[in-house]
Amino acid sequence: MAGGGSASGAGNDPMAEIKAGYFQECDELLEELADGLEALRSGTASPDSFNAVFRAVHSIKGGAAAFSLSDLTDFAHGFETHLAT
């Protein structure tokens, strides 16, 4: 029976759709991160801006670890550590 896979190749990798969702979420998280960092830089931050930046980095790190993206996990961990100091 032909045609069971999708055009994206998800038939070969059962995690491909989940991974694609993670990268889509990363796009949104990076926008939140950029907005929060800009607010902090410009002095227009709300009381929750720092927490929003930290949550975005933490979420990126968690997804990266789930997919064994060690370079991204390590970078995000370093970013979190820097934010905590």
C-alpha positions as CSV (number, residue, x, y, z in Angstrom):
1,M,0.0,0.0,0.0
2,A,1.7,3.2,-1.2
3,G,1.3,6.8,0.0
4,G,1.4,6.2,3.8
5,G,4.1,8.8,4.4
6,S,3.9,12.5,4.2
7,A,5.7,14.9,1.9
8,S,7.8,16.1,4.9
9,G,9.3,12.6,5.4
10,A,7.6,12.1,8.7
11,G,7.0,8.5,7.7
12,N,10.7,7.8,8.2
13,D,11.0,9.5,11.5
14,P,8.1,9.3,14.0
15,M,9.5,12.3,15.9
16,A,9.8,14.6,12.8
17,E,6.4,16.2,13.4
18,I,7.1,16.7,17.1
19,K,10.5,18.1,16.3
20,A,9.0,20.5,13.7
21,G,6.6,21.7,16.3
22,Y,9.5,22.3,18.7
23,F,11.3,24.4,16.1
24,Q,8.1,26.4,15.4
25,E,7.7,27.0,19.2
26,C,11.4,28.1,19.2
27,D,10.5,30.8,16.7
28,E,7.9,32.2,19.0
29,L,10.2,31.9,22.1
30,L,13.0,33.7,20.3
31,E,10.6,36.6,19.5
32,E,9.6,36.7,23.2
33,L,13.3,36.6,24.2
34,A,14.2,39.4,21.8
35,D,11.3,41.5,23.0
36,G,12.2,40.9,26.6
37,L,15.9,41.7,26.1
38,E,15.1,44.8,24.2
39,A,12.8,46.0,27.0
40,L,15.5,45.3,29.6
41,R,18.1,47.1,27.5
42,S,15.9,50.1,26.8
43,G,14.6,50.5,30.4
44,T,11.0,49.9,29.4
45,A,10.8,46.4,31.0
46,S,7.7,45.4,32.9
47,P,8.1,43.6,36.3
48,D,7.7,40.3,34.4
49,S,10.1,41.0,31.6
50,F,13.1,39.2,33.2
51,N,11.0,36.2,34.1
52,A,9.7,36.0,30.5
53,V,13.3,36.0,29.2
54,F,14.3,33.3,31.6
55,R,11.2,31.2,30.7
56,A,11.9,31.5,27.0
57,V,15.5,30.3,27.4
58,H,14.5,27.5,29.8
59,S,11.8,26.2,27.4
60,I,14.3,26.3,24.5
61,K,16.8,24.4,26.7
62,G,14.2,21.7,27.7
63,G,13.1,21.0,24.1
64,A,16.7,20.9,22.9
65,A,17.6,18.4,25.6
66,A,14.6,16.2,24.7
67,F,15.9,16.0,21.1
68,S,19.6,15.6,22.1
69,L,20.6,18.9,20.6
70,S,23.6,19.2,23.0
71,D,25.1,22.4,21.6
72,L,21.8,24.2,21.9
73,T,21.2,22.7,25.3
74,D,24.6,23.8,26.5
75,F,24.2,27.3,25.1
76,A,20.8,27.8,26.7
77,H,22.1,26.4,30.0
78,G,25.0,28.9,29.9
79,F,22.5,31.7,29.1
80,E,20.3,30.7,32.1
81,T,23.4,30.6,34.3
82,H,24.4,34.1,33.1
83,L,20.8,35.4,33.8
84,A,20.9,33.9,37.3
85,T,24.0,35.9,38.2
